Amino acid sequence: MDPEHRLMNEVCIWCGEHGYLSFRTNAGTFLSADGTHYVKGLPQGFPDLLVLRPDGHACFVETKVHPRKATPEQERFIATARSMGYRAGVAYSVEEAVSIIDGV
């Protein structure tokens, strides 16, 4: 398992332990068994995790491992979500994800 997927899983585990629902979105371009590329799921830029809080708020968390950075599409989605009042951001650790989710 690559480090980014490991971080995603750790954030999902934390969410479950604290009463939140988390969903891995898996949006993007995929390669089929015959080698064909196709776009599946949510639009480009949609963050890795959608987190639903028990208080009715939704949060968007893009997980990254240094030195990787969010793509321009991911940055635009995060900015749009924030402008609409949602909690959204890029997390390089479980602690940073918790900060986004809890709004700390």
MOURFEN-V872238 format. One record per residue. N is the residue number from 1. RES is the residue in one letter. SS is DSSP state (hx for helix, st for strand, lp for the rest). Layout:
N&RES&SS, N&RES&SS
//
This chain:
1&M&lp, 2&D&lp, 3&P&hx, 4&E&hx, 5&H&hx, 6&R&hx, 7&L&hx, 8&M&hx, 9&N&hx, 10&E&hx, 11&V&hx, 12&C&hx, 13&I&hx, 14&W&hx, 15&C&hx, 16&G&hx, 17&E&hx, 18&H&lp, 19&G&lp, 20&Y&lp, 21&L&st, 22&S&st, 23&F&st, 24&R&st, 25&T&lp, 26&N&lp, 27&A&lp, 28&G&st, 29&T&st, 30&F&st, 31&L&st, 32&S&lp, 33&A&lp, 34&D&lp, 35&G&lp, 36&T&lp, 37&H&st, 38&Y&st, 39&V&st, 40&K&st, 41&G&lp, 42&L&lp, 43&P&lp, 44&Q&lp, 45&G&lp, 46&F&lp, 47&P&lp, 48&D&lp, 49&L&st, 50&L&st, 51&V&st, 52&L&st, 53&R&lp, 54&P&lp, 55&D&lp, 56&G&lp, 57&H&lp, 58&A&st, 59&C&st, 60&F&st, 61&V&st, 62&E&st, 63&T&st, 64&K&lp, 65&V&lp, 66&H&lp, 67&P&lp, 68&R&lp, 69&K&lp, 70&A&lp, 71&T&lp, 72&P&hx, 73&E&hx, 74&Q&hx, 75&E&hx, 76&R&hx, 77&F&hx, 78&I&hx, 79&A&hx, 80&T&hx, 81&A&hx, 82&R&hx, 83&S&hx, 84&M&lp, 85&G&lp, 86&Y&lp, 87&R&st, 88&A&st, 89&G&st, 90&V&st, 91&A&st, 92&Y&lp, 93&S&lp, 94&V&hx, 95&E&hx, 96&E&hx, 97&A&hx, 98&V&hx, 99&S&hx, 100&I&hx, 101&I&hx, 102&D&hx, 103&G&lp, 104&V&lp
//
